[in-house]
């Protein structure tokens, strides 16, 4: 039992009508939702000029940001150099003051004479005054081994 379809004597067949319907639906969907598509897909002629403008603005903003960062870092470097110089100058002043104080102390002690806390008859090389006789030092005992 073979079923044969008779071809109607029309301009389009059923497949062609399906294709036309698909194209009409696609056109309706594109017109409704074209603003949601990325701009590069929507208009190929304008997208290249728009992309170049975006690239140029992006480059200029990047260059400005880099210049700003470089200027800030140079400013911080100069501030740190100034602080370092101030610290070194302060250290130098302190060293000079310490040296002057030491010189003043030495001048005062030398000018006041040879006053010491020792008694005149005391000689540190003689040992204690309480001992009247000389005693030999202890010899270390030899431990056999």
C-alpha positions, 0 to 999 in steps of 0.5 A: 500500500503505497501512499502517494501525495498528489502535488498541488498545482501551486507556486510553493510546496509545504517545505517552502511555506515552512521556510518562509514562516521560519524567516518571518519568525526570525525577522520578528525576533531580531526586530524585537530583541536586537538591542540586547545583542552585542554591538559588534554583531548588530552593525559591522560597519560602525563596530570597527570605528566604535571599537577604535574609539573605545580603544583610543579612550582606553589607551588615553585613560591608561596613560593618564593613570600611569602618569599619575602613579609615576608622579605620586611615586616620584613625590613619595621618593622626594619626600623620603629623600628629604626625611632621610637627609633630615635624619642624617643631619640630626644624627650628625648634630647628636654626634657633634654634641656628644663629642663636645660633651666628652671634651668638656668632661675631659677638660674639667677632670684634667683641669681640676687636678689629679684628684682620685678617690684613692688614699695617698698611701694606697697602691693597687699593685700591693694588694690588700693592706690588711695582710702583713705577709706575702702568701703564695697563690694556690696551686691547682691540684693535679688530678690523675688521669 
